[in-house]
Every structure is written in C-alpha cells, then in structure tokens.
Amino acid sequence: LSYISFRFHHLVQYGAKYYSYLVARSAASLIWNSKFRDAPFGRSEGRKWAEVQSYGGGLPSNLLLKKMLGYSPTAEHLIDALKQETSHLANLGAVNV
C-alpha cells in the first residue's frame, strides 16, 4: 500500500482554488498600490474601503472592485498587478532575524 496518496490528497481537491487565490492576491495588490501605498491611513479611501467591505458577500466581486478602484479591472490588469508584486518581492533582500 502506497502512503503517498494520503500525504498528497489535498492536491487532488485543490484545483481552481489555487487560481482563485491568485486572482484575490492580484486584486488586493491593485487596491493597495492604487489606493493605500502612498497614504495607508487616508480617510477618504479608508471610508470607501469600509463601504466595500460592508457588503460582505452580498455583491459580486467585480462590482466591489469597480466601486473601490473606479474601473473594472481586466485580466491584463490583474496579471500586471501580480507581475509587479512578484517583481517587488523578488527585489527585497533576505530578512535578517
């Protein structure tokens, strides 16, 4: 009996969940870089973010993104945001503890 199937069972069910994570990460990167990077405690953007969060799961995510960003991001916007974040993270040095 092979025990490898017991150790990697989660990969079988993982599927599209991984890609959903990437979409969420790129959307978060778009929001952070366009609204909060330069002024993380800005009142007007903070209010807008609170409003977007107040809907919970009551509105489709594309409408929430449009409300926050002021435009509907395309796949290219999301891909570029992920590339930019990856490039930024790759240029960070190792953290000394």
Order of alpha helices (4+ residues) and beta strands (2+ residues): alpha-alpha-alpha-alpha-alpha-alpha
